[in-house]
Amino acid sequence: MSNDQTSLLRPVASNPATTPELTPALQTSVKKKRHEVVNLLKAAIAEFGNLSEITFANSMGAEDMVLTDIIQREALPIEIFSLDTGRLPTETYDLIAATEQAYQTKLKLFFPQAEPVQQYVRTHGINAFYESIDLRKTCCFMRKVEPLQRALKGKKAWITGMRAEQSTTRVDLPLRQFDAGNQLEKLNPLTDWTEQEVWAYIRMFEVPYNKLHDQFYPSIGCAPCTRAVAIGEDVRAGRWWWEDPLNKECGLHVKK
């Protein structure tokens, strides 16, 4: 991919999606769904055990910050971890620091293994993921999937912030499913939340969030593989935008 293809004109106006009108109906809906999430998480703790057996994968996206806030406010014994791929935007690192400060906690970070990454870059190049889907998926595996496997080792269940309306690959996302790839239960407490409800929660409870969201980045991953989206585009249109939207997943949430 050429430099012309990767250069992006980013909108300069504020993003209205991140500042929804907090109508009484919207606030009521958010409070109701928050209560449902708390009950689901408490039931999961009762079923699967404690901190050592149930974990939450926080990608530092808006949805994951909602779940982080709920877990922290309710003092739920659920481990929170994040994957540092080594190529995250500066704003994501700023959010990690802000989250730890706001909730007086330390996130458990998992990093890629150095040797495979070094070999990949030496063989294919620093930005080889633009060249083919196979090279992109190889990069995602090294930087995200393998660290996730280590993070989930020995766990009975993991929690995600995925929502059904995020993309065509998630339309049938259930509240709970068995993750055959990692051999444990997977919970998606926000599957039926709308983007408006997510942002209403963030505003109502003053939750820290990635400032790139205000610049039309509804979904944020590694910096080279994330761009701003246009009004009306799918919320994950800015992720691996050069690929077919029907197959755009990094491998963390692939259906088996």
Protein Blocks (a to p, Z undefined) as FASTA:
>chain_A
ZZklmpccddfbdcfklmccfdfklmmmmmmmmmmmmmmmmmmmmmnopfklgccddehi
aklmmmmmmmmmnopacddddddehpacfklmmmmmmmmmmnopadddddddfklmmmmm
mmnopklmmmpmklmmmmmmmmmmmmmmmmmgopabdcdfbdfklpmklmmpcfbdcdfk
nopadddfklmpcfklmmmmmmmnopacdfklmnopabccdfklcccddehiafklmgok
lbcfklgcghlaccZZ
